[in-house]
Amino acid sequence: MHKMGIFNGGQLRHTSRTHLTEVFGKAGALYHDFANGIDERPVIVERERKSVGCEQTYLEDLTRPAQFTIALYHLVIELVKRIRKADFRGRTLTLKVKYADFTQITRSITSPDMLTNKDQLLPLAKQLFRTTRQEEERAIRLLGLSVSHAIGEEDGHPHWVEGTLDFLD
């Protein structure tokens, strides 16, 4: 390509498909299409969900215990909706707290049971939140909750089975 005066993607983008095909064959058409953002291959998404979560940044920092309780309740309700929508099953609840000075902490707890409903999640969320209030009372800018450690994950690694390949002699 350098012999053709093409040194970057912008120059490749302005080179005709016909010329690139003459020089590079079928690959020339691919070079032209990719340089111009054309890719007709179907997108196949096969990603295993690792967690489900939600968070809320508040317009005004939370400073009172009643505000904390109400905020946690609303987060749990939203998290339950997302868990159901994703049909997700996990055992670890993580709480994220960002303070008004933008410092952030997280706390997690793992349950022996799958965490799927408000009656399971709310007490755990409150328990995690209490562990963050050991220090002086600080204004809170953001709260977040997520559930992870999905079925099939052990020690943080997804469960998988190694396959085999047959080689011909």
N, C-alpha and C positions, 0 to 999 in steps of 0.2 A: 504494500500500500504506500510505503514511503516513496517508492519510485514513481508512483502516480500522483505524488504531491498531497497525499492524505496522511495527516499526522494526528488528527483528533476526531472525535465523534461528530462535531459540527461540520467538518469538511466531508466526512463520509456521508452525512445526511444530505448534503447538496450534490452528491454524485448520483448520476442517473442509474436506475435499476438495470437498464439495458447494458450500459457500459460495465457495471459490476458483474453482471451475468456473463458477458463476453470474456472478461478477464478471469473470473473465479468459478464459472459454471454455476451449479445450483447454490453453492455457498454464497455467491454474490447476491442472489435474491434475498437470502437470509440476512446478510450483512445490511443490505438496504432497508429491509423491513425492521430489523431490530434498531437500527440507527434512527428510524422514524417512528419508533414506538408501536410498531405493528407486530402483534404476536397472536395468531389465531388459535393457538393451542388451548384446549379447555383447561380451566383452573380446577384442580382437584385438591380439595382441602381434606386432609385426613389427620387432623390434629386432635390429640386427646386432651380434653380439658383437665387442667391441674387444680383449678380453684374457681370459686365464685365469690364475688365480693361487691361491696358498694361503699361509697364514702360521701361525706357531705362537708363542704366548706361553708362556714356560717358568715352571713353579712356582718353580724356583730358577734364579737367573741363571747363565748359562754363563760359565765363567772359564778353562777349559783347552782347548788346541788339539784334543785328541781329542774333546771335547764338540762343538766347532764342526764338525768333519768329520762326525761322526755325525749331527748336526742337519741339516746341508746334504744329506747323503745321503737322509734321511727326507723332507725337503721335496721333493727332486727326484723321488723315487718317487711321492709324492702328486700332484705337478704333472703327471707323465706320465699318471697315471690320469685326472686331470681333463681334460687335453688330449685324450685318446682318447675320453672320454665326450662331450665337446663337439664332437668332430671338428674341432678348431681347428688352424689352421696359422698360425704366426707366426714372425718372425725376430729379435725383440728380447727379450732376457732382462733382467729388472730384479730386483735384489736390494735388499731393505729391511732395515735393521738398526736396532733400537731398543735403546739402552743402558739400563743400570740407572738412570741419572739422567733417563731419558725423552727425551733428545735422540735425534734420528733422522737417518739419512742413507740415500740411495739411490744405487745405481750401476747403469748399464745398458750393455749391449753388443749390437750388432746383427751378426748372422751373415749371410753370403750365402745360407745354406741355411735351410730351414724347420726349426725346432726341435721335434722330436716324440718324442725318446727319451732314455733315461738316458745313453747313451754320448755324446750331443751336449751335454746340459744340465749334467751333473755337472762336467766340466772348466771350463766357462764360469762356473758358480756358484762354484767354488773360486777361479778367477781374479778374479772380482768381489770375493769376500770378502777376498782378499789385499790388494786396493787399499784396503780399509777399515781394515786393521791397520797402516797407516803410522804412526799416532800411538801413544801409550802403550797398553798393554793395558788394555782396559776390559771390565767385565762386560756381558754381553748379555742383555737381557730378552726380545727378540722377533726372529725372523727370518722373512722372507717372500720368496717368489719369484713372478714372473709372466712370462708370455710375451705379447707384443703385436706390433704391426706386422703385421697379418693380410694375407693375400693380397688384392690389390686396393687396398691403402692405399699411397699414394705421398706422401711428404713430410708424413705425419701426417693426410692427408685421404683419406676413403674414395673409391674410384673410382666415379664416377657419370656418367651421360649425360644431358644436358639435353634435355627433351622440347619439343614444340611444341604450340601451341593454334591451332585454326582459328577465325576469327571470321567471322560472317556479316555481309554488308553490309545 
